[in-house]
């Protein structure tokens, strides 16, 4: 290890990066989990028994019955829902807001009050302290709060509370109301649970039995310990999923690190051929050589893992601060380094290094003692066996076939299986495939750089296994990044096309966190400045989805009219979609019964459009009903979106002002234009893509470390050869260019294969989604894919700088005598 310390350095760096990812993930989520446990029971400090709703919400009458149970000191209904606050500037406060029913009984109040007090009667409200400070609200003053139940109304602000780090801290305002107000604002039919405090001298278990006898069988009654256990489960459930997501990406980085470590040990042991043979000559057994190599790998892995844990702790601190800056719940409270995490990471890095070095170490024991008497510095290049190549070709073909047939079958697991098979096929077939691609992609380089590039190509393909292993490490990370880029690009383009097709108006009013408030659409329709006001709604009845439609807008989603006149849609007349008409034998002019009322079929059509009702309906079993008829059938049904167009002769500015004057009274509604609406739908995709690319970027960095490692060790291996080239006239600049071209070709081949694999996986996934929903089409973002390849090549060029400096550091005469 002392002799080859520099050679093992880059291999150790791959272990450090891989272990740091795992350690950072575990340390971060352990810290968030600790805070989740600490805050899980914050709202149940005085709850001895709780009654949880079953299939239906708990009616207020049940709260009164529970309050009358012998041994109950206090009882109150609790719920959470969506609402909104109108700011001091008259506009809704941005961010998803949570409204909660706060007990008015002092025996159950568990909130941390910053200023003032908690609500004691209807008409009073408390807000979180940051919202009050940002908006300049004052205690005792009015605050307008609204939700799905109607326009915002004024409540008296009686206090501010601290909900930071709890389940009710979701990045927006927190609104605490008395129970009846919370029901009215959130428009819920009942409570989610009842909180009960026991009278002095009454045990929680005894009281739970009494309450259960009164509550009935459709609810669940839990004592204090069960309530706390349920709160903890709710608090850490999302953290487990978050932890699993991060560990999935960490596993990718670890696998890539394994490829880099195995390749490094294979090269180092090849360069020790003569030394190993000399040991064998003086009596060392194969077992001794194998054990010595594995012990070396274990020591390297253990030291690198320890450093990786330290780096991971720093990564966790940075991620915690970053998540806190984005107002992610449970973030920003520090990290937790546990003995379990340290031991797991040390064991992981050590086992990874030893396992990756096992096959090269076993091959190293096969050196014959007679090799010590030769001038050979390395083992002769061994080509891949026929069995491996045949297996690789078959596995690669199976992977490609699976990806190609996934869309026809409609099975997403087949896409994952196809991607894995294609990758393993590339691994097995790599010793033939990668050198062939290097020679092909080296043709333009030869024309540009002449003999210098020719030497680089020859050096790169000299050892097919080595370059295949180096390029394959890049395939994993770049393949996954490319797959996500293709998927995200296709989803964004499909959503934007759907909006263009389905939204043919100037303005869109959307519900924030839920459906639109009931009176909002009626108030918009009453404005003279607005010509078209249509709320997108749907309801399932008798296995048919009934959709509200506006005669002026229905034509934009039609792809064909099979019979009749779609323009005749109106009161008592409906448009029946083709699939439903065929299934039930309906035709134009027929009288049909929908939701218990008779209608006449005005036309049979084929149309595109979103599923609005969300119920179990066969594909295409849809009927378009005029807005007025839909109102009569389902007067309480609300939608998530309303389309608005100006009236004839009214400018867009006047129409916008009219819409804003109405929407300002409803803090759970938001006015956007088409472009903004598209951004709101696709913004999450961009955020997720950036998150995924950042996480997978570490795997790409580790693979590029492998490129630098391979090139550095190859420089050591070719010391005399490079000296001869310099002696016969190769300049220092051309030496650097030769190594740069070699590194660029290795990275370029890995990137091209990775992008190809990513396109295949992305295309397969989009084909499956298209078959299932019919809403998505494949789009290849060539600009982003080209940028991925360019970044990989530029990084490889940067990785060639240090090996080139090392190749030029020694005098020519000294190198000739190496």
N, C-alpha and C positions, 0 to 999 in steps of 0.2 A: 504493500500500500504506500509506503514511503517512496518507493521508486517510481510508482505510477500515480502519484497524488494528483498531478495536473490532468492526467488522462481521465481520472475518475471524477474530476470536479464537475464537469457538465452533466455527467450521469447523476451525480448527487443533486445537482440543481433541478433535474427533472423530478426527483423524489421530493425535494423541498417544495416545489410548486404544487405537486399533486397532493401531498399531505397537508399543505397550508390550506388548500381549498376545503378538504374534509374537516380539518380542525377549525377553520373559521366558521364553517356552517354549524358544526356542533356547539361551538362556544357561543355563537350568536343566538341560536335557538334555545340553548340552555338558559341564557340570560333572559330571553323573552318568556320562556316557560316559567322561570322563577317569578317574574313579575306577574305572570298570569295567575299563578297560585296565590300570590300575595293579594291580588285584587279580585279574585274570583268571588269571594263572599262579601265584598264591600257593601252591597245593597241588602244583605241578609244578616247584618250583625244582630238584629233584634227579632229575627224570624225563627219561631220555634216549630211551626208546622206550615206547610204550603200545600195548596190544592191546585193541581195543574189541569188545564183544559184537555178534554179528549178530542173527539172529532169536531165538536162545535165549541165556539167561545163560551165562556162562563157568563151567564146573565147576571145583571146587578142584583136581582132578587136573591140569588144564591149567596151573595156576599152578606146580605142582611140575615139570612138563615144561619150562616156560619157564625156571624157576630153574636147571635143569640144563644149559641151553644154554651152549656155550663163549663166554666173553666177558661173561656176565651176572654182575654183582657182587651184585645183590639183585633180587628180584621179589616183588611182593605184590598180592593181589587188592584191589580197591576197589569199594565200592557205597555208595549212599545210599538211605535208606528212612524210614519213619515209625516212631516209637516214643514212649515217654512216660516221665516221671520222677515218682516218688512223692515229694512234698515232705516237709519235716521235720514237718509237722502231720498226716501220714498221708493227705493228699489229693493227687490228681494236680496237678502244676504246670500252670497254664493256658498255652495257646498251642500252636500247631502246632510239634512238635519234630522235628528232623532227626537221624537216627542215621547214622553213617558208619563204615566200616571204615578204621582207621588202620594204616598199615604198622608192624609191630613191628621191622623192620630199620632201624637208624640211618641207613643210606645213603639211604633214601627218605623219611625223616620231614621234612616241610616246614611243619608247623604252628608258629605263634608261641606258645610256652609262656609263660604269665604266672607260674605257680607250679608246683612239683613237676616232673613229667616226663610223657612220653607212655606209653601202655600198652606193655608188653614181653611180655605173656603173656595168655592167656585169664583172665577173672575180674577184669580191671582196666578202669577206665573213666576218661575225662576229660570234663569239662563246660565250657561257656563260663563265663567269669569272672562276668558279671552274675547268672546263675542260682545259682552257688555263694554269692555274696554275699547275694542276696535270701533264700535258703533257709537260710543259716547252716550249710551243709555244711563239714566239716573234712577236710583231706587225711589219708588213711589210714583214714578212717571208711567205713561202709557207705552205699551209695546204691542204692535199689531202682529198677530199670529194667525195663520190660516193653514188649511190642509185640504183633503179631498172632500170635506163636508161643505165647503163654500168659500166665500170671500173672507179675507182676513178681517178680524175684529180686534178691538183694543182690549188688552188685559193689563192689570196693574203689576209692574215689576216689584216684587217684594224681597228678592234676594238673588245672590249669585252662588253657584256651587262649583266644586272641583270634581270633574269626572275624568281627568287626564289619566291615561293608562288603563282605563276600564273598558268593558265591552261596549259602553255607550259613548266612547270617544272614537268617532268615525271620521274625523276631519272637518266636520261642519258644526253648526250650532247644536247645543243640547237644550231642549225645551221641556221644563217640568211643569205639569198642570195637575189640578185636582182631578179625581177619577171621572166625574161627569164631563168635564171640559175635554179631557183627553179622548173620551169616547166620541164626542161631537167633532173634534178637530180631525181625528184620524178616520172618522166614519166607520169605526168598527162596531160590530154588533154586541160585543162583550169583551170580557177581560181574558188575558192569557193565563193568569193564575191569581189565587187569593193568598195573601200573606197573613199569617196568624201569629199573635203573641200570646203566650200562656199567662194565666193569672198566677200570682205567687203561690208556690206549693203544689202546682199541677205539673206533672212530668210531661215531656214532649210526646213520649210513646203513648201515654194514656190519653192525652188530648187528641193525638192523631186518630185513635180509634173512635173517639166520640165524633170528630169532624167527618170521618169517613162514613159513619152511619147516617149522618144528615146529608152529605154531599151526593150520595147515590153512586151508581156503578159506572157512569160514563166519564168519570174524572179519576185522577191519580192523587193520592194523599201521601205526602212524605214528611218524615220527622226532620229535625234540624240537621243531623249528620247526612241524611240522604239529600237534603236540599243543597248542602255545601258540596257534596260529591258531584251532584248534577251541574252546579255552577262551575266547578273545576273542569268537568268534561267539556262543557260548552266553551270554556275559555281556551283550552289547549287543543281542541279538535282542529281548528284551522292551522294552528302552529305545527301540528303533526304533518298536515298536508304540505305546508310551506317547507318544513324540514325535509320531507321526502322529495320534493321538487329540487331543492338545492343539492341534496345528496345524489340525485340522478345525474345532474351535470357534473358533480364531483367524480362520480364513477367513470364518466367519459374521460375526464382529465387523468384519472388513475390508469385507465386502460392505455391511453396514449403514452403516459410515462413508462408503462411496462414495455411497450415497443421500443422506446428510446433506450431504456436500460439494457434490454436484451441485445440490441444492436451494438451498444457501446461495449459490453462485455465480450461479444463475439469478435469485435475488432481488436480490443486489447489483448485477448487471449491469442488471437492469430499473430499479433506482433510479438508475443512471448514464445513462439514456437521453439526457437532455439534454446531459450532458457529452460522451458519445460522439459525439452528433450535431454538437456544436460542433467537436470534433476533425476530424470528416469535413468540416465546412464550411471549415476553414482548410487543408485539403489532405491529411489523413491517409488513407491507403488502407485498404481492408478488411483486407488482409494485415498491415499495421502494427498495427491494432487487435487482430486475432486474436493476433499474436505477443506483443504487450504483455500481453494477458490471460493467455496460457499461461505467459509468463515469471513473471508475478505468482503464478500457481498453483504453478509449480515452486519459487519461492522460499519460498512459504508451506509447501508440502509438505516441503521440505528442512529448514527450521527446526523444524517440528513433529515431523518424524521424528527429528531429533537429540535433541529433548527426550523423545520416546517411547522411544528407546534407553536414556536415563538412567533414566526411570521403569521401564522393563522390567527393568533390572538390579536395582532395588529390589524389584520384584515377584518376581524370581527368588530373591533372598535370603529374602524372606518365605515363599515356597513351599517352599524347601529346608528352612527351619527347621520349617515345619508338617509336611512329610513325615517329617522326622527324628523329630518328636514322636510320630508314629504308627508308628515303627519300620519305615519303608519302606526296603528295601535300597538301597544306593548313595546315600542322602540324608544330609544333615548334614555334608558335607565341603567346603562352599564352592561357588562358582560359577566358570564359565569364560567370560570375554568374549573372543571371537576376532574378528580383523579381518573374517573372512568373515561372521559374524553382523551386525556393525556395517554393513558395506557392503550386505548383503542388505536389512536393515531401512531404511536410508537410501534405497536404490533403490526398495523397495516403497512407502514412504510418498510419495515424490516422484512416482512413476509413477501411483499411485492418485489423488493430488490432480489431476495434470494430465489424466489420463483422465476423471475425474469432471467436470472443468471444461470439457472440450473441446466438448461439445454446447452448453452455455449460452454459451460464448465464441463459437462459430460463429453462434449466433442473434444475439448482440450485435452482430456486424458488419453485420447487415442493417438497422440503424437508418438512416433517411434523413436527410441533412443538414438538411432543412427542419424536422426536429423540434426543432432548436436555437432556432427562432424562436417556438415555442409555449410555453405554460405547463405542458405535460404533464411531470409528475415521473417518471412510469413509463409503460411500454408498456401499451396496452390489453390487457385479459385475452383470451387466445386459448383458444378451446375445443378439445377434442381432436377430431381428424379422424374421419370416418366409418370409414375403413379401419382405424385403430387400434382404435376401439370394436368393430367387427365382429370383428377378429382377437382382441381381448381376450375377447369373449363366446364365441368358438369354443374358444379355448385353455382358458378357465375351465370350459366344459362338458366338454371332453375330460379335464381333470384330475379333475373330479367323477366322470365315468364310469369312469376308471381306478381311482379309489379304491373306487368301488362294486362293481366287478367283480373286484377283486384277490382277495377271499375265494373267489369261485367258481372262479377259475383256480388259486389256490394259489401265486401267485408274489409273493415279497416285493419284487423289483425293480420290479414294477408299482406298488407302494405309493409307492416313492421317486419314480418317474416321475410318478405322479398328484399327489403333493404339490408337485413342482416346477412342473408344468403349471398347477395351481390357483394357485400363488403368482404365476407370470407372467401368468396371466389377471387376477388382482387388480391387478397393476401396470398392465397395458394398459387395463383397464376401469375403473381407479380414478377418473379424472376424472368419471365418471358415478356410480359406485357410492358413493364416499366422501361426496360432498356430499349424496346422497340419504339416507344413513345419518345424517349430521349433522343434517339437517332433521328426520328421524324421532326421533332421540334428543334433539333440542332441544325437542320438544313438552313433556315434563315440566318442563324448565328454564324455559320461558316461563311456565308456570302458577305456578312457584315464585317466579321473580324478575321477571316482567313484562317491561317494555320493555327492561330491561338485558340480559336473556337474548336477547331478540329481536335487539338490536344485535349481540350476540356471534355468534349464528347467521349473521346477514347478513354479518358480517366474515369468518367462517370459510369460507363458501362463495363468497366474492367471486372467488377465484382457484382454480378446481377443480384445476388441475394442481399448484399449490403444496401444497394441503392433502392431495391424494392422495399426493404424494411423501413428505410428512411422516408420514402415517399408515402408508404402506407400509413405511417403515423399522422401525416397531414390529411389523409383522406377522411379519417374519422371526423375530426373537428370541422373541416371545411364542408364535408358532406352534410353534416347536421345543420350548420349555419345556412348552407344553400337551400336545404329542404324547407327551413323556416322562412327564408326570404321568398321562395317561390310560393309557399302557402299563404304568407301574409300579403304578398303582391296580388295573388289571385283573389283572396277574400276582399281586399280593398277595392279592386277593380269591379268585382261582382256587386258589392254593396253600392258603389257609386252608380253603376249602370241601373241597378234596381231603383235607386232613388230617382234617377232621371226618367225612368219608365213609369214609376208609380206616383211620383210627386210632380204634378204639372202646374204648380202654383208658385206665387212669389214668396209667400211667407208660410212658416210652419210653427205651430204652437205645440210644445211637447210637455208632458208631465215630468216633473223632477221627482224621481224615486217612486212613482206610482202613476195611477190614472189621473186624467184631468178632473179638476173640480166640477161638480155637476152644473152649476149655473153659468160657467164660463162661456160655453159655446153659444148658449141662448143670448147672452149679452153681446157677443161678437156679431151674431146674426142680426141683432137689432140695430146695428150701426149702419147708417146710410152710406158711409164711405166704403163699405165692404160689399162686394157683389157675390162672391162664393165663400161660404163657410161650411166646411164638411168635416165631421168628426169620424175618423176611421174606427169602426166598431164591428164586432162579430159575435155571434152566439150560435151554439150548436143546439139543434132541435130535431129529434127523430133521425139521427145520424146524417144530418145535413147542416152544413155551415151556412148560416144566413149572414150576409155582409151588407152593411149600410152603404149605399152608393148615391152619388150625386149625378144627375143627368149630364151636367157640363163637364164632368171629370171621368166618367166611366169609360169613355172611348180610349183613353191613353193606355189602358192595360189590355185592351182587346187585341188578340193576334189574328182572330178570324171570326166571322159571323156565318154560322152554318145555315141558319134559316131565320126569317123574320127581320125586324128592324130594331137594332139596339137603341135607336133614338126614341123609341116609344116607351122607354123605362119611365115609370111615374106611379102615381097612386093606384094601387090595385094591380099593377103590371110589373112582372119581374123578368130578369134575365137568368136563364138556366144554363149552367156549364155543360159542355158536351158529354163528359163522362157520366154525369148524373142523368141527363136526358136519355142516354143509351141504356143505363141500368134500369130505369123505371119506365121506359117507353113513353116519355113525355115529348110533345111536339108543340109547335107554335099554335096558339089559340086554345090549348087545353086549359081546363080549370084544375088547379092543384091546391092542395091544402098544406099550408106551412104554419107551424106553431098554432094550429087550431083555427086558422083563418083562410078563406078562399082567395086565390090569386089567379091571374091569367098570365100564361107564358107569352111574353112579347117577342122573345128571340132566344135561339140556342147559340151559344157563343163558346169560343175558346179564349182563355185569358190568362195573364200572369198576375200574380199578386201575392202579398204576404198572408200567412195563416194568422188570422186575427183572433179566432175563438180559442184555439189551443186545445180543443177536445179531440176525442178519438173519432176521426172522420175519414172515410176512404178518400184516396186521392181524387180530386176533381169533383167531389160531391158538394158543389157550391152553388148558391143562388144569390144574385145581387138584388137587393130590395131597396126601394127609394127611402131616403132619410125619414120622411114623414111616416111611412109605414113601419119602419124599424122602431121609431119612437113609440108608436102605438103598441107594437108587440112587446118591446122590452124597454119601458120608460126609465128604468134604473140603470141600464147598462151604460158604462162609460168606456172611453177609449184612451189610449196613450198619446194620441196625436190628432191635431186638427189642421186642415189645410185652408188657407185663406188667400183670396185674390181681391184686388181692388175692384170697386164698381166701375162701370163704364165712365170714362172721362175723369176719373180720380187718379191723381199722381201717386206713385209709389210712396213718396214721402208722407203725403196726407194719410194714406192707408196705414202706413207703419205707425204714425202718431196715434191713429184711432185704436189700433190693436194694442199698443203700449199702454194707452190710458185704461184699457180694460184689464190687461194682464197684470198691471202694477198692483191690483187689489188681490191677486192670487199668487202668493209667494211659492207655491208648488207648481207653477207653470212658467215656461220660458219661451220667449219669442226668438226664432232664428230664421235666417234665410236659407236657401238651398245649400249654398257652399258651407255655411256654418253647420247645418244639419249633417252634411256628409262628414265633416271633420269630427263632429260629436260621435258619429257611429264608428268611424275608423280610427279615432285617436287612441282607443285602447289597444288596437292592433299594433300601432306604431310603438306604443309603450312596451307591450309584451315583447315585440320583436327586438327592441333595443335591450331589454333585460336579458333575453335569451342569447343574443349575440355577445353581450358583455360576459355572460357566464361561460359560453362556449369559446370565447376568445382565449381563455387560459389554456384550453386544450390545444389551440392553434399555436400559442406561444411555446408550449412544451414541445410540440412537434418541430418548431423552428429551432429550438435548442438542439433537437436531434440532428437537424441539418448542420448546424455549427459544429456539433460533436463529431459527426461523420467526417466533415471536411478537415477538422483539426487533426483527427487521428490519421486520416489519409495523408496529410502533409507530413506527419512524422514517418509514416510508412514509406513515403516517396522522397525522403531526404536526399539520397544519392542521385536519384533520377532527376529531381529538380535542379540539383547542383550541376549535373551534366548539361541540362538545357541552358542554364545560365552561362556555363563555360563556353558553349558554342554560339552565344549571342542573344539569348532571350533576355530582354530588358526587364527591369523591375516593374515597370508599368504593365508590360505584357504578362508577367507572372501574376500580378494582381488581377488583370482582366481574365486570365485563364481560370483562376479559382472562382472569380465572380460569376463567370458563365456557367461553371460546373454547379455552383450553389443555386443559381437561378433556374437551371434546367431541372435539378432535383425538385425544387419547390414548385416549378411550373407544372411538372408532370403530376405531382401530388394534388395540386390545386385543380387541374383539369379533371382528373379522375374524381376528386371530391365534388366538384360542381356537377359533373355528369351524374354521379350517384344521387346528389341532392335533387337534381331535376327529376330523376326517375322516381324518387320517393315522393316528392311534392306532387308530381303529375298523377301518381297512383292515388294519393290521398284525395286530390281534387276530383278525380274520376269517381271515387267512392261517394264523396259528398254530393256530387252532381247527380249521381244515380238515386241517392236517398232523398234529396230535397229539390233538385232541378234548378237551384238558384245560383250555382257557382260554375265558373268556367276557368280553364287554365290560362294564366298569364305569366309569361317569362320576363321578369325585369332584368333585361340584359345589361343595363347600366350598373345595377348593384352587383350582379354576378361578375361582370368584368372588373368592378372595383375590388371584389374579394380576391380575384386572381392577381390583380396588380399589387395589392397590399402584401400578399404572400411572397411575390417575387421581390418586391422592394425590401421586405424584411429579410429575405434570404441573402440579398446583396449586402445588407448591413451585417449579417452573420458571417460573411466571408472576410470581413476586414481583419479580425484578429488572427485567423489562420494564415492569411496572406502576410501579415506582419511577422508571424513566427517563421514562415517559410523564407523570408528575406533577412531574418535577424542574424543568422550565422554566416560567416565568410564562406566563399565557394570552396576553398581548399579544405577547410574543416568539414564541410558537408560531404565532399568527395571521399573523405576517409571514414565516414560514418559506418 
